[in-house]
Amino acid sequence: MKNIVSVLLIGIAIFTFAFSSPALAADAASGAALFKANCAQCHVGGGNLVNRAKTLKKEALEKYGMYSAEKIIAQVTKGQGAMPAFGNKLKVDQIENVAAYVLEQADNGWKK
């Protein structure tokens, strides 16, 4: 019985860590200020002034395979196409905070 409980607890721990997102530990409130200073010029209200189809709205993020902290962090860090890379401008934790903010706003329909 003791072994079964141990195995269950280990399984729960592995499941929790395997499916948790690094953005959960990030600070979305701090990400809001960083977004306003660095991203809002092109992404006002979750839109995209350069490519109107690729917004930061949940539907578009899902459609283009970007609805995860990891994908957003990579995009912000490395840039792509018309989007500049911010990896040399922002620290890793700042980029994680921006990703947390973007996901929070996408989930809330960019209503704030």
LUMSEVEX-395975 format. One record per residue (C-alpha): x, y negated, z. Coordinates in nm, 4 decimals, m for minus. Layout:
N
+----------+----------+----------+
|        X |        Y |        Z |
+----------+----------+----------+
|        X |        Y |        Z |
...
+----------+----------+----------+
***
This chain:
112
+----------+----------+----------+
|        X |        Y |        Z |
+----------+----------+----------+
|   0.0000 |   0.0000 |   0.0000 |
|   0.2840 |  m0.2353 |   0.0881 |
|   0.4419 |  m0.1766 |  m0.2542 |
|   0.1157 |  m0.2541 |  m0.4338 |
|   0.0818 |  m0.5852 |  m0.2502 |
|   0.4445 |  m0.6723 |  m0.3296 |
|   0.3955 |  m0.5919 |  m0.6969 |
|   0.0771 |  m0.8001 |  m0.7086 |
|   0.2454 |  m1.0988 |  m0.5439 |
|   0.5414 |  m1.0793 |  m0.7814 |
|   0.3023 |  m1.0525 |  m1.0767 |
|   0.1089 |  m1.3591 |  m0.9615 |
|   0.4316 |  m1.5547 |  m0.9147 |
|   0.5597 |  m1.4602 |  m1.2610 |
|   0.2251 |  m1.5465 |  m1.4204 |
|   0.2142 |  m1.8831 |  m1.2415 |
|   0.5633 |  m1.9845 |  m1.3481 |
|   0.5379 |  m1.8431 |  m1.6992 |
|   0.2249 |  m2.0412 |  m1.7803 |
|   0.2971 |  m2.3614 |  m1.5920 |
|   0.3967 |  m2.6661 |  m1.7900 |
|   0.6908 |  m2.8899 |  m1.7009 |
|   0.4578 |  m3.1858 |  m1.7510 |
|   0.2727 |  m3.0795 |  m1.4351 |
|   0.5672 |  m3.2015 |  m1.2297 |
|   0.5954 |  m3.5171 |  m1.4378 |
|   0.4530 |  m3.8534 |  m1.3400 |
|   0.1824 |  m3.9589 |  m1.5872 |
|   0.1466 |  m4.3003 |  m1.4192 |
|   0.5137 |  m4.3727 |  m1.4832 |
|   0.4675 |  m4.2336 |  m1.8334 |
|   0.1933 |  m4.4917 |  m1.8951 |
|   0.4363 |  m4.7799 |  m1.8464 |
|   0.6985 |  m4.6115 |  m2.0638 |
|   0.4383 |  m4.5420 |  m2.3334 |
|   0.3263 |  m4.9047 |  m2.3312 |
|   0.6858 |  m5.0274 |  m2.3645 |
|   0.8051 |  m4.7774 |  m2.6273 |
|   0.5154 |  m4.6087 |  m2.8075 |
|   0.2045 |  m4.8272 |  m2.8058 |
|   0.3266 |  m5.0372 |  m3.0981 |
|   0.2531 |  m4.7444 |  m3.3303 |
|   0.0173 |  m4.5398 |  m3.1127 |
|  m0.2366 |  m4.7936 |  m2.9873 |
|  m0.5173 |  m4.6097 |  m2.8074 |
|  m0.3743 |  m4.2750 |  m2.9127 |
|  m0.3879 |  m4.3631 |  m3.2801 |
|  m0.1059 |  m4.3639 |  m3.5326 |
|  m0.0502 |  m4.6745 |  m3.7435 |
|   0.1999 |  m4.4983 |  m3.9715 |
|   0.0133 |  m4.1719 |  m4.0402 |
|  m0.3520 |  m4.2059 |  m3.9457 |
|  m0.4118 |  m3.8289 |  m3.9583 |
|  m0.1476 |  m3.7468 |  m3.6970 |
|  m0.2864 |  m3.9241 |  m3.3940 |
|  m0.2290 |  m3.8434 |  m3.0287 |
|  m0.5907 |  m3.7416 |  m2.9871 |
|  m0.6475 |  m3.3881 |  m2.8595 |
|  m0.7996 |  m3.2608 |  m3.1840 |
|  m0.5042 |  m3.3808 |  m3.3929 |
|  m0.2472 |  m3.2567 |  m3.1409 |
|  m0.4109 |  m2.9124 |  m3.1524 |
|  m0.4447 |  m2.9163 |  m3.5323 |
|  m0.0763 |  m2.9937 |  m3.5839 |
|   0.0505 |  m2.7621 |  m3.3079 |
|   0.1596 |  m3.0460 |  m3.0814 |
|  m0.0749 |  m2.9945 |  m2.7853 |
|   0.1914 |  m2.8991 |  m2.5308 |
|   0.4384 |  m3.0839 |  m2.3149 |
|   0.7254 |  m2.8953 |  m2.4780 |
|   0.6255 |  m2.9996 |  m2.8312 |
|   0.5691 |  m3.3631 |  m2.7337 |
|   0.8990 |  m3.3743 |  m2.5441 |
|   1.0821 |  m3.2380 |  m2.8490 |
|   0.9111 |  m3.4883 |  m3.0819 |
|   0.9872 |  m3.7855 |  m2.8577 |
|   1.3450 |  m3.6708 |  m2.7957 |
|   1.4418 |  m3.5880 |  m3.1556 |
|   1.1942 |  m3.7922 |  m3.3579 |
|   1.0787 |  m3.6795 |  m3.7021 |
|   0.9857 |  m3.8543 |  m4.0232 |
|   0.8927 |  m4.2154 |  m3.9496 |
|   0.9013 |  m4.1562 |  m3.5744 |
|   1.2330 |  m4.2565 |  m3.4210 |
|   1.4178 |  m4.0407 |  m3.1688 |
|   1.4084 |  m4.1644 |  m2.8103 |
|   1.6534 |  m3.9081 |  m2.6700 |
|   1.9310 |  m4.1662 |  m2.6513 |
|   1.7068 |  m4.4416 |  m2.5153 |
|   1.5038 |  m4.2588 |  m2.2486 |
|   1.6139 |  m4.0134 |  m1.9810 |
|   1.4805 |  m3.6576 |  m1.9815 |
|   1.2467 |  m3.7233 |  m1.6880 |
|   1.1133 |  m4.0366 |  m1.8587 |
|   1.0319 |  m3.8385 |  m2.1736 |
|   0.8604 |  m3.5741 |  m1.9592 |
|   0.6547 |  m3.8522 |  m1.7991 |
|   0.5519 |  m3.9840 |  m2.1415 |
|   0.4487 |  m3.6323 |  m2.2452 |
|   0.2412 |  m3.5949 |  m1.9274 |
|   0.0729 |  m3.9287 |  m1.9984 |
|  m0.0013 |  m3.8387 |  m2.3609 |
|  m0.1567 |  m3.5050 |  m2.2619 |
|  m0.3581 |  m3.6663 |  m1.9829 |
|  m0.4896 |  m3.9310 |  m2.2202 |
|  m0.5613 |  m3.6755 |  m2.4932 |
|  m0.7657 |  m3.4728 |  m2.2434 |
|  m0.9546 |  m3.7892 |  m2.1400 |
|  m1.0198 |  m3.9062 |  m2.4965 |
|  m0.7844 |  m4.2049 |  m2.4628 |
|  m1.0541 |  m4.3960 |  m2.2740 |
|  m0.8274 |  m4.5733 |  m2.0252 |
+----------+----------+----------+
***
